[in-house]
Amino acid sequence: MNKHILNQRVDDRAILTMIIPAVLSLLVMAWRFTNHTVCQSFNITAHSNHYYTGEVVRFESNIANYKTLRWDFGDDQGNDSKISSAVHAYDQPGEYTATLTVNGECTEYVRLVIVPAPHVENPRLTATFICPQSAEVGKPVQFTDTTRGATRWEWRFGETATVDATEKAPKYIYTTPGLKTVTVVINDDQQQLGLCKIYVNPAASPKRKDRNDRPVIVVNRVGPPAKDAVDTTEKKTKTPAEPVVTKAPEISDAGFEVLLRAVANKQKTADHFAPYFCGNLNVQANLNGQMMPFTELCNKFSALKSEKKIKKLTVQLVKNEQTNCIIALFVNMKEKEGLFNKIF
């Protein structure tokens, strides 16, 4: 009798030992189910011109309804962001996996290969070419690139928005008069940009001829001719006075960089730069390979609100040799990690 009672107690303990872990497991599963976040479907893409070392790569995602984002670019660098896009430049060539983690749980990735940037013969990254100062409508104008190491060219002669020529020494015939901006990009690199200004004069008016092919000069008179009128076929021509060339004040690349930092600190505006551009604040600026008017460049720096957000800044100015006016500039700017990547 005692033996039967002992066996019954042992069986009860075994059952309790099995039931208690089962109940705890169910509670844990229920807690995880109620707190589980369902990952929404999204993807990320990478955009760049060549995927060279030192070249900016822009990452974009179509994620929506998120709380936190964490970018990891695969080279031990990343940042927390509040926007679904980011920019990054890789210092070393290789294959990288960039990931975006949403709300600390959901992750998507994209793979990209970065190759070494090609060697540039011209260290200042500025194309040089022969550009006439004036031309005439209807007559061909010769342009010749003299950049050492250039093998490919994209010429734009200021009349269209498309590439007008791709050879080293093209000729172009203007159809409209006025001041034109000529640019050439060499080796498919927007940082190797040459620029000049050329004034196109209207086509010369043809002279009228009489039946004997002798030139006839038409003179418009007001009122009766004077008694002592002289032969109007011979007129004295006056040589126009040469225009006075106003030179822009001198400023170095480093000095211009200081002013741009002042724009980021809300201490300067685009108007403060007018004397250095001879009043033309729409001069094209190259920011990290992207072309824009100088006024837009100032707006981007002003949006930073502080130069403390700038990690690296270099400026290269291109000036007119006669007037010292800035006619183009190249700006390379990198922000500190995790700060307003959307701006650039």
C-alpha positions as CSV (number, residue, x, y, z in Angstrom):
1,M,0.0,0.0,0.0
2,N,2.7,2.5,0.8
3,K,4.6,1.6,-2.4
4,H,1.5,2.5,-4.5
5,I,1.2,5.9,-2.8
6,L,4.9,6.6,-3.4
7,N,4.6,5.9,-7.1
8,Q,1.6,8.2,-7.4
9,R,3.5,11.1,-5.9
10,V,6.4,10.5,-8.2
11,D,4.2,10.7,-11.3
12,D,2.6,13.9,-10.1
13,R,6.0,15.6,-9.8
14,A,7.0,14.5,-13.3
15,I,3.8,15.9,-14.7
16,L,4.3,19.3,-13.0
17,T,7.9,19.4,-14.3
18,M,6.7,19.0,-17.9
19,I,3.8,21.5,-17.5
20,I,5.7,24.4,-16.0
21,P,8.3,24.7,-18.9
22,A,5.5,24.3,-21.4
23,V,3.5,27.2,-19.9
24,L,6.6,29.4,-19.7
25,S,7.4,28.7,-23.4
26,L,3.8,29.7,-24.3
27,L,4.1,32.9,-22.4
28,V,7.4,33.8,-24.1
29,M,6.0,33.0,-27.5
30,A,2.9,35.1,-26.8
31,W,5.1,38.1,-25.6
32,R,7.3,37.9,-28.7
33,F,4.2,37.7,-31.0
34,T,2.6,40.8,-29.5
35,N,5.9,42.8,-29.7
36,H,7.1,41.6,-33.1
37,T,7.5,44.2,-35.8
38,V,6.5,43.1,-39.3
39,C,9.2,44.3,-41.8
40,Q,7.8,46.2,-44.8
41,S,9.2,45.5,-48.2
42,F,11.7,48.1,-49.4
43,N,15.0,48.3,-51.3
44,I,18.0,50.6,-51.7
45,T,19.9,51.7,-54.8
46,A,23.3,53.3,-55.4
47,H,24.0,56.0,-58.0
48,S,27.3,57.3,-59.2
49,N,28.9,58.4,-62.5
50,H,31.8,56.0,-62.5
51,Y,32.1,54.4,-59.0
52,Y,35.7,55.7,-58.6
53,T,37.6,56.1,-55.4
54,G,36.9,59.6,-54.0
55,E,33.8,60.0,-56.1
56,V,30.5,60.6,-54.3
57,V,28.0,57.7,-54.4
58,R,24.3,58.6,-53.6
59,F,22.2,55.9,-51.8
60,E,18.4,56.1,-52.0
61,S,15.6,54.0,-50.5
62,N,11.9,53.8,-51.0
63,I,11.2,53.0,-47.3
64,A,8.2,54.7,-45.7
65,N,6.7,55.0,-42.2
66,Y,9.9,54.5,-40.2
67,K,11.1,55.8,-36.9
68,T,14.9,55.3,-37.1
69,L,17.4,54.6,-40.0
70,R,20.9,53.4,-39.7
71,W,23.2,53.5,-42.8
72,D,26.3,51.2,-42.9
73,F,28.5,51.8,-46.0
74,G,30.6,48.6,-45.6
75,D,33.9,50.4,-45.0
76,D,33.6,50.8,-41.2
77,Q,31.7,54.0,-41.7
78,G,28.0,54.8,-41.3
79,N,25.6,57.1,-39.6
80,D,22.1,57.5,-38.2
81,S,19.8,59.5,-40.4
82,K,16.3,60.9,-40.4
83,I,16.0,60.8,-44.2
84,S,15.9,57.9,-46.6
85,S,18.9,58.9,-48.7
86,A,22.6,59.4,-48.0
87,V,25.9,60.2,-49.8
88,H,29.3,58.6,-49.3
89,A,32.7,58.5,-50.9
90,Y,35.0,55.4,-50.7
91,D,38.7,56.0,-50.2
92,Q,39.9,52.5,-51.2
93,P,38.9,50.3,-54.2
94,G,37.1,47.0,-53.6
95,E,33.7,45.4,-53.3
96,Y,31.4,46.8,-50.6
97,T,28.0,45.9,-49.1
98,A,26.0,48.9,-48.0
99,T,23.1,48.2,-45.6
100,L,20.1,50.2,-44.3
101,T,18.6,49.1,-41.0
102,V,15.0,50.3,-40.3
103,N,13.8,50.7,-36.7
104,G,16.7,48.6,-35.5
105,E,15.2,45.4,-36.9
106,C,14.6,45.4,-40.7
107,T,17.6,45.4,-43.0
108,E,18.2,45.7,-46.7
109,Y,21.5,45.9,-48.6
110,V,23.1,46.7,-52.0
111,R,26.5,45.6,-53.3
112,L,28.8,47.8,-55.3
113,V,32.3,47.7,-56.7
114,I,34.6,50.7,-56.4
115,V,37.5,51.0,-58.8
116,P,40.6,53.2,-58.6
117,A,40.1,56.7,-60.0
118,P,42.1,57.2,-63.3
119,H,45.3,59.1,-63.2
120,V,44.8,62.7,-64.2
121,E,47.7,64.4,-66.0
122,N,46.5,67.9,-65.2
123,P,46.8,68.2,-61.4
124,R,44.4,71.3,-61.2
125,L,41.7,69.3,-63.0
126,T,41.1,72.2,-65.4
127,A,41.0,71.9,-69.1
128,T,42.9,74.4,-71.2
129,F,42.0,75.3,-74.8
130,I,42.4,78.1,-77.4
131,C,39.3,80.2,-77.5
132,P,38.9,83.3,-79.7
133,Q,37.6,86.5,-78.0
134,S,35.1,87.3,-80.7
135,A,33.3,85.8,-83.7
136,E,30.7,86.7,-86.4
137,V,27.4,85.1,-87.1
138,G,27.7,82.8,-90.1
139,K,31.4,82.4,-90.1
140,P,33.3,79.3,-88.7
141,V,35.2,79.7,-85.5
142,Q,38.1,77.4,-84.6
143,F,38.6,76.0,-81.1
144,T,41.5,73.8,-80.1
145,D,42.1,71.9,-76.8
146,T,45.6,71.9,-75.4
147,T,45.1,69.9,-72.2
148,R,47.9,67.4,-71.7
149,G,46.6,63.8,-71.4
150,A,43.1,64.5,-72.8
151,T,41.7,61.8,-75.1
152,R,37.9,62.6,-75.1
153,W,36.1,65.9,-75.4
154,E,32.6,67.3,-75.0
155,W,32.2,70.8,-76.4
156,R,29.3,73.1,-75.8
157,F,29.4,76.4,-77.6
158,G,26.7,78.3,-75.8
159,E,23.8,78.1,-78.2
160,T,22.3,74.7,-77.3
161,A,22.0,72.5,-74.2
162,T,23.5,69.5,-76.0
163,V,27.1,68.4,-76.9
164,D,28.0,70.3,-80.1
165,A,31.3,68.5,-80.9
166,T,33.5,65.6,-79.6
167,E,36.8,66.2,-81.4
168,K,40.0,67.9,-80.2
169,A,39.9,70.9,-82.6
170,P,36.3,71.6,-83.7
171,K,34.9,74.4,-85.8
172,Y,31.6,76.0,-85.0
173,I,29.3,78.5,-86.9
174,Y,27.2,80.7,-84.7
175,T,23.6,81.5,-85.8
176,T,22.8,84.2,-83.2
177,P,24.8,87.2,-81.9
178,G,25.6,88.0,-78.2
179,L,27.9,86.8,-75.4
180,K,28.3,83.1,-75.4
181,T,29.8,80.7,-72.8
182,V,32.0,77.9,-74.2
183,T,32.7,74.9,-72.1
184,V,34.7,71.6,-72.7
185,V,34.7,68.5,-70.5
186,I,37.7,66.2,-71.1
187,N,38.0,62.5,-70.4
188,D,34.3,62.3,-69.4
189,D,35.2,63.9,-66.0
190,Q,33.0,66.9,-65.0
191,Q,35.8,68.1,-62.7
192,Q,38.0,68.6,-65.8
193,L,36.0,71.5,-67.1
194,G,37.3,74.4,-69.2
195,L,35.3,77.6,-69.8
196,C,35.6,80.8,-71.7
197,K,33.5,83.7,-73.0
198,I,33.2,84.7,-76.6
199,Y,31.3,87.6,-78.1
200,V,29.5,86.9,-81.4
201,N,29.0,90.0,-83.6
202,P,26.0,90.2,-85.9
203,A,26.6,89.4,-89.6
204,A,27.9,92.3,-91.6
205,S,25.2,94.0,-93.8
206,P,25.8,93.6,-97.5
207,K,26.4,96.9,-99.5
208,R,23.8,97.9,-102.2
209,K,25.1,98.2,-105.7
210,D,23.8,100.0,-108.8
211,R,23.5,98.6,-112.2
212,N,27.2,99.2,-112.9
213,D,28.1,97.3,-109.7
214,R,29.3,100.4,-108.0
215,P,28.5,100.7,-104.3
216,V,25.8,103.1,-103.4
217,I,25.7,104.6,-100.0
218,V,22.2,105.6,-98.8
219,V,22.0,108.6,-96.5
220,N,18.9,109.4,-94.6
221,R,18.3,113.2,-94.5
222,V,16.0,115.2,-92.4
223,G,14.8,118.4,-94.1
224,P,16.3,120.0,-97.2
225,P,20.0,119.5,-98.0
226,A,22.4,122.3,-96.9
227,K,23.8,124.6,-99.6
228,D,27.3,123.7,-98.6
229,A,26.7,120.0,-98.5
230,V,29.7,118.0,-99.3
231,D,29.9,114.6,-101.0
232,T,28.5,112.1,-98.6
233,T,30.3,109.2,-100.3
234,E,33.4,110.1,-98.3
235,K,32.8,110.1,-94.6
236,K,35.4,110.4,-91.9
237,T,35.3,107.5,-89.5
238,K,36.2,107.9,-85.9
239,T,38.0,105.3,-84.0
240,P,35.9,104.3,-81.0
241,A,37.7,104.7,-77.7
242,E,38.8,101.5,-76.1
243,P,36.5,100.5,-73.2
244,V,37.9,100.9,-69.7
245,V,38.6,97.4,-68.2
246,T,37.5,97.2,-64.6
247,K,39.3,94.5,-62.7
248,A,37.8,92.5,-59.9
249,P,39.5,92.6,-56.5
250,E,42.0,89.8,-55.9
251,I,41.0,86.8,-53.8
252,S,42.8,83.5,-53.3
253,D,41.3,80.0,-53.2
254,A,41.8,79.9,-49.4
255,G,40.2,83.4,-48.9
256,F,37.2,82.3,-51.0
257,E,36.9,79.2,-48.8
258,V,36.8,81.4,-45.7
259,L,33.9,83.3,-47.2
260,L,32.0,80.1,-48.0
261,R,32.4,79.0,-44.4
262,A,31.0,82.4,-43.4
263,V,27.9,81.7,-45.5
264,A,27.5,78.4,-43.6
265,N,27.6,80.5,-40.4
266,K,24.9,82.8,-41.7
267,Q,27.4,85.7,-41.7
268,K,27.6,86.2,-45.5
269,T,25.3,85.9,-48.4
270,A,25.8,85.5,-52.2
271,D,25.7,89.3,-52.6
272,H,28.9,89.7,-50.7
273,F,30.7,87.8,-53.6
274,A,29.4,90.1,-56.4
275,P,32.7,92.1,-56.7
276,Y,34.7,89.0,-57.3
277,F,32.3,87.8,-60.1
278,C,32.0,91.3,-61.6
279,G,28.4,91.3,-60.7
280,N,27.5,88.0,-62.4
281,L,26.4,85.7,-59.6
282,N,25.0,83.1,-62.0
283,V,28.5,81.8,-62.8
284,Q,28.5,78.0,-62.9
285,A,29.9,76.3,-59.9
286,N,31.0,72.6,-59.7
287,L,30.1,71.1,-56.3
288,N,31.3,67.5,-55.9
289,G,30.8,67.0,-59.6
290,Q,27.4,68.7,-59.8
291,M,27.0,71.9,-61.9
292,M,24.8,74.7,-60.5
293,P,24.7,78.6,-60.4
294,F,26.8,80.2,-57.7
295,T,23.6,81.5,-56.0
296,E,22.4,77.9,-55.5
297,L,25.8,76.9,-54.1
298,C,25.4,79.7,-51.5
299,N,21.9,78.4,-50.6
300,K,23.3,74.9,-50.0
301,F,26.0,76.2,-47.7
302,S,23.5,78.5,-45.9
303,A,21.3,75.4,-45.3
304,L,24.1,73.9,-43.2
305,K,23.6,76.6,-40.6
306,S,27.1,76.1,-39.2
307,E,30.6,75.5,-40.6
308,K,31.1,72.9,-37.8
309,K,29.1,70.5,-40.0
310,I,31.8,70.7,-42.7
311,K,34.4,67.9,-42.5
312,K,36.5,68.9,-45.6
313,L,36.4,71.9,-48.0
314,T,38.6,72.8,-50.9
315,V,38.0,75.6,-53.5
316,Q,39.6,76.1,-56.9
317,L,38.8,79.4,-58.7
318,V,39.0,80.0,-62.5
319,K,39.5,83.7,-63.4
320,N,39.6,85.8,-66.5
321,E,43.2,86.9,-67.1
322,Q,42.2,90.4,-68.2
323,T,39.5,91.4,-65.7
324,N,40.4,89.0,-62.8
325,C,36.7,88.2,-62.6
326,I,35.8,84.6,-61.5
327,I,34.3,82.8,-64.4
328,A,34.1,79.3,-62.9
329,L,34.8,77.5,-59.6
330,F,35.2,74.0,-58.3
331,V,34.2,73.1,-54.8
332,N,34.9,69.8,-53.0
333,M,32.9,69.5,-49.8
334,K,32.4,66.6,-47.3
335,E,30.1,66.8,-44.3
336,K,30.7,65.2,-41.0
337,E,28.9,61.8,-40.6
338,G,25.2,61.8,-39.8
339,L,24.5,65.4,-40.5
340,F,22.0,66.5,-43.1
341,N,23.2,64.3,-46.0
342,K,20.2,65.3,-47.9
343,I,21.6,68.8,-48.6
344,F,24.5,67.5,-50.8
